[in-house]
Amino acid sequence: MEKALIWFRQDLRIEDNPAWARAVKQGRAIIPVFIWSPEESKDWSPGAASRWWLHHALEDLKRQLEETGHKLILRAGDSLQVLEVLLAETGANALYWNRCYEPDRMRADGIIKSRLKDQGVEVWSGNSSLLREPWTVTTGTGNPYRVYTPYAKSCLRTKDPDPVESQLPDTVLEDWPGSLDLEELSLLPAHQWAEGLAAEWDATRKGGLGRLRRFIRDDLEGYTESRDYPATPGVSKLAPYLQWGQIGIREVVFELNKAAPSEGKNTYYRELIWREFAHHILYHFPDTPEKPLQLKFEQFPWIEEPGTLAAWKEGRTGYPMVDAGMRELWQTGWMHNRSRMVVASFLVKHLLQSWEKGAAWFWDTLVDASLSSNTLGWQWAGGCGADAAPYFRVFNPSLQASKFDPEGVYIRKFIPELKKVPIKYLHTPWEMPEAVQIAAGCQIGKDYPSPVVEHREARNRALEAFSSIKGGN
């Protein structure tokens, strides 16, 4: 009986899984393996929220596999060494996996593939995560794209792939190798905030498929308008399921294509292509998690102010839209995209703190933390990346709040101390007369902070800082 190791990473599902499908097609008995090796990702090992999600996703995958008669073998340590040991223990002569696209992971995978092939092992890798892999989309001259719109147009000229058909093998292993218990990986954080994550998320494949179908049924048609309003449930929240591969992007598009034509459908598809663009940029410019794509921003005069950085992280800036977003992140492990743009702009432009500090905080606290999307998003906000928002465009957080949370539903949900503040002052609470503060039970500077910066002064400071580098390359 020929055996194959299936090395699970960011593809925690059986359906639409090319590595699994290949092993079944070849008639091999399957040995599912997950290796916890965070040190191999160097500075970008999974953050606390991602580890929480991973724990529950592995628990779910283990349950799915057991329903088919398989076991999930959990190991920890250097991936190559663990794989070599497992190949020897089981007598397997093949190893299949689905590709990851982070630079450190791709380099490590190349070494593993070369070493094991030299040892006579059949090694194969497939694509479970993307519609189009980063090297398959190029400009007419063969170069990578740096601007989203022409990239998207290029993608639209090719057909999207269908999900990979996955079946169960005819033969199931009887003698299984040893495995760690999931708890031995110590993925769950000690912080009490994890209770908020559990209340918000069903981190299972079933939970992801349910969200997908409800979104298409209830929210897709009006997505173009509703996606900008953080108080409405008009977004899919599929990112963490896609990040860990509990559902596949091909499955999402397959379901999307069943829906009736609408502008919302077109807009949502373009958001999926933006995700692919993020992978494209990271693959072709692997230094971007640490360096701005626009090199002139290496000279940008960022400032170090631990106090205002802490206020931003904790939702204590005195600007309700910013603080509501940051508190939503802390409480749920997620933040609405409109809020992400506002809080990111505030950090890099109002506070002149480096985009890297924001990226690091999001990396640790987002359940959908993706190195490609996190990097692209923060460099976009900082004006220093691909297709970036101009640095001189500075969001006014109060105007953003009045436009996209006009009734204050979102703000009141995450900032209870402002719950009784009249809507007239909700977006600019520092303007409340003392009598109104007393009536609302919210004294500015005591119950809710005064603004850490004044908007006009902060905007002028940001533009002055930008003018010092805008002549560079």
VENNORRA-V481462 format. One record per residue. N is the residue number from 1. RES is the residue in three letters. BURIAL is I if it has 16 or more other ideal C-beta (glycine too) atoms within 10 Angstrom, else O. Layout:
# VENNORRA-V481462
N,RES,BURIAL / N,RES,BURIAL
This chain:
# VENNORRA-V481462
1,MET,O / 2,GLU,O / 3,LYS,I / 4,ALA,I / 5,LEU,I / 6,ILE,I / 7,TRP,I / 8,PHE,I / 9,ARG,I / 10,GLN,I / 11,ASP,I / 12,LEU,I / 13,ARG,I / 14,ILE,I / 15,GLU,I / 16,ASP,I / 17,ASN,I / 18,PRO,I / 19,ALA,I / 20,TRP,I / 21,ALA,I / 22,ARG,I / 23,ALA,I / 24,VAL,I / 25,LYS,O / 26,GLN,O / 27,GLY,O / 28,ARG,I / 29,ALA,I / 30,ILE,I / 31,ILE,I / 32,PRO,I / 33,VAL,I / 34,PHE,I / 35,ILE,I / 36,TRP,I / 37,SER,I / 38,PRO,O / 39,GLU,O / 40,GLU,I / 41,SER,I / 42,LYS,O / 43,ASP,O / 44,TRP,I / 45,SER,O / 46,PRO,I / 47,GLY,I / 48,ALA,I / 49,ALA,I / 50,SER,I / 51,ARG,I / 52,TRP,I / 53,TRP,I / 54,LEU,I / 55,HIS,I / 56,HIS,I / 57,ALA,I / 58,LEU,I / 59,GLU,O / 60,ASP,I / 61,LEU,I / 62,LYS,I / 63,ARG,O / 64,GLN,I / 65,LEU,I / 66,GLU,O / 67,GLU,O / 68,THR,O / 69,GLY,O / 70,HIS,I / 71,LYS,O / 72,LEU,I / 73,ILE,I / 74,LEU,I / 75,ARG,I / 76,ALA,O / 77,GLY,O / 78,ASP,O / 79,SER,I / 80,LEU,I / 81,GLN,O / 82,VAL,I / 83,LEU,I / 84,GLU,I / 85,VAL,O / 86,LEU,I / 87,LEU,I / 88,ALA,O / 89,GLU,O / 90,THR,I / 91,GLY,O / 92,ALA,I / 93,ASN,O / 94,ALA,I / 95,LEU,I / 96,TYR,I / 97,TRP,I / 98,ASN,I / 99,ARG,I / 100,CYS,I / 101,TYR,I / 102,GLU,I / 103,PRO,I / 104,ASP,I / 105,ARG,I / 106,MET,O / 107,ARG,O / 108,ALA,I / 109,ASP,I / 110,GLY,O / 111,ILE,O / 112,ILE,I / 113,LYS,I / 114,SER,O / 115,ARG,O / 116,LEU,I / 117,LYS,O / 118,ASP,O / 119,GLN,O / 120,GLY,O / 121,VAL,I / 122,GLU,O / 123,VAL,I / 124,TRP,I / 125,SER,I / 126,GLY,I / 127,ASN,I / 128,SER,I / 129,SER,I / 130,LEU,I / 131,LEU,I / 132,ARG,I / 133,GLU,O / 134,PRO,I / 135,TRP,O / 136,THR,O / 137,VAL,I / 138,THR,O / 139,THR,O / 140,GLY,O / 141,THR,O / 142,GLY,O / 143,ASN,O / 144,PRO,I / 145,TYR,I / 146,ARG,I / 147,VAL,O / 148,TYR,I / 149,THR,O / 150,PRO,O / 151,TYR,I / 152,ALA,I / 153,LYS,O / 154,SER,I / 155,CYS,I / 156,LEU,O / 157,ARG,O / 158,THR,O / 159,LYS,O / 160,ASP,I / 161,PRO,O / 162,ASP,O / 163,PRO,I / 164,VAL,I / 165,GLU,O / 166,SER,O / 167,GLN,O / 168,LEU,O / 169,PRO,I / 170,ASP,O / 171,THR,O / 172,VAL,O / 173,LEU,I / 174,GLU,O / 175,ASP,O / 176,TRP,O / 177,PRO,I / 178,GLY,O / 179,SER,O / 180,LEU,O / 181,ASP,O / 182,LEU,I / 183,GLU,O / 184,GLU,O / 185,LEU,I / 186,SER,O / 187,LEU,I / 188,LEU,O / 189,PRO,I / 190,ALA,O / 191,HIS,O / 192,GLN,O / 193,TRP,O / 194,ALA,I / 195,GLU,O / 196,GLY,O / 197,LEU,I / 198,ALA,O / 199,ALA,O / 200,GLU,O / 201,TRP,I / 202,ASP,O / 203,ALA,I / 204,THR,I / 205,ARG,I / 206,LYS,O / 207,GLY,I / 208,GLY,I / 209,LEU,I / 210,GLY,O / 211,ARG,I / 212,LEU,I / 213,ARG,O / 214,ARG,O / 215,PHE,I / 216,ILE,I / 217,ARG,O / 218,ASP,O / 219,ASP,I / 220,LEU,I / 221,GLU,I / 222,GLY,O / 223,TYR,I / 224,THR,I / 225,GLU,O / 226,SER,I / 227,ARG,I / 228,ASP,I / 229,TYR,I / 230,PRO,I / 231,ALA,I / 232,THR,I / 233,PRO,O / 234,GLY,I / 235,VAL,I / 236,SER,I / 237,LYS,I / 238,LEU,I / 239,ALA,I / 240,PRO,I / 241,TYR,I / 242,LEU,I / 243,GLN,I / 244,TRP,I / 245,GLY,I / 246,GLN,I / 247,ILE,I / 248,GLY,I / 249,ILE,I / 250,ARG,I / 251,GLU,I / 252,VAL,I / 253,VAL,I / 254,PHE,O / 255,GLU,I / 256,LEU,I / 257,ASN,O / 258,LYS,O / 259,ALA,O / 260,ALA,O / 261,PRO,O / 262,SER,O / 263,GLU,O / 264,GLY,I / 265,LYS,I / 266,ASN,O / 267,THR,O / 268,TYR,I / 269,TYR,I / 270,ARG,I / 271,GLU,O / 272,LEU,I / 273,ILE,I / 274,TRP,I / 275,ARG,I / 276,GLU,I / 277,PHE,I / 278,ALA,I / 279,HIS,I / 280,HIS,I / 281,ILE,I / 282,LEU,I / 283,TYR,I / 284,HIS,I / 285,PHE,I / 286,PRO,I / 287,ASP,O / 288,THR,I / 289,PRO,I / 290,GLU,O / 291,LYS,O / 292,PRO,I / 293,LEU,I / 294,GLN,I / 295,LEU,O / 296,LYS,O / 297,PHE,I / 298,GLU,O / 299,GLN,O / 300,PHE,I / 301,PRO,O / 302,TRP,I / 303,ILE,O / 304,GLU,O / 305,GLU,O / 306,PRO,O / 307,GLY,O / 308,THR,I / 309,LEU,I / 310,ALA,O / 311,ALA,I / 312,TRP,I / 313,LYS,I / 314,GLU,O / 315,GLY,I / 316,ARG,I / 317,THR,I / 318,GLY,I / 319,TYR,I / 320,PRO,I / 321,MET,I / 322,VAL,I / 323,ASP,I / 324,ALA,I / 325,GLY,I / 326,MET,I / 327,ARG,I / 328,GLU,I / 329,LEU,I / 330,TRP,I / 331,GLN,I / 332,THR,I / 333,GLY,I / 334,TRP,I / 335,MET,I / 336,HIS,I / 337,ASN,O / 338,ARG,I / 339,SER,I / 340,ARG,I / 341,MET,I / 342,VAL,I / 343,VAL,I / 344,ALA,I / 345,SER,I / 346,PHE,I / 347,LEU,I / 348,VAL,I / 349,LYS,I / 350,HIS,I / 351,LEU,I / 352,LEU,I / 353,GLN,I / 354,SER,I / 355,TRP,I / 356,GLU,I / 357,LYS,I / 358,GLY,I / 359,ALA,I / 360,ALA,I / 361,TRP,I / 362,PHE,I / 363,TRP,I / 364,ASP,I / 365,THR,I / 366,LEU,I / 367,VAL,I / 368,ASP,I / 369,ALA,I / 370,SER,I / 371,LEU,I / 372,SER,I / 373,SER,I / 374,ASN,I / 375,THR,I / 376,LEU,I / 377,GLY,I / 378,TRP,I / 379,GLN,I / 380,TRP,I / 381,ALA,I / 382,GLY,I / 383,GLY,I / 384,CYS,I / 385,GLY,I / 386,ALA,I / 387,ASP,I / 388,ALA,I / 389,ALA,I / 390,PRO,O / 391,TYR,I / 392,PHE,O / 393,ARG,O / 394,VAL,I / 395,PHE,I / 396,ASN,I / 397,PRO,I / 398,SER,I / 399,LEU,O / 400,GLN,I / 401,ALA,I / 402,SER,I / 403,LYS,O / 404,PHE,I / 405,ASP,I / 406,PRO,O / 407,GLU,O / 408,GLY,I / 409,VAL,O / 410,TYR,I / 411,ILE,I / 412,ARG,I / 413,LYS,I / 414,PHE,I / 415,ILE,I / 416,PRO,O / 417,GLU,I / 418,LEU,I / 419,LYS,O / 420,LYS,O / 421,VAL,I / 422,PRO,O / 423,ILE,O / 424,LYS,O / 425,TYR,I / 426,LEU,I / 427,HIS,I / 428,THR,I / 429,PRO,I / 430,TRP,I / 431,GLU,O / 432,MET,I / 433,PRO,O / 434,GLU,O / 435,ALA,O / 436,VAL,I / 437,GLN,I / 438,ILE,O / 439,ALA,O / 440,ALA,I / 441,GLY,O / 442,CYS,I / 443,GLN,O / 444,ILE,I / 445,GLY,O / 446,LYS,O / 447,ASP,O / 448,TYR,I / 449,PRO,I / 450,SER,O / 451,PRO,I / 452,VAL,I / 453,VAL,I / 454,GLU,O / 455,HIS,I / 456,ARG,O / 457,GLU,O / 458,ALA,I / 459,ARG,I / 460,ASN,O / 461,ARG,I / 462,ALA,I / 463,LEU,O / 464,GLU,O / 465,ALA,I / 466,PHE,I / 467,SER,O / 468,SER,O / 469,ILE,I / 470,LYS,O / 471,GLY,O / 472,GLY,O / 473,ASN,O
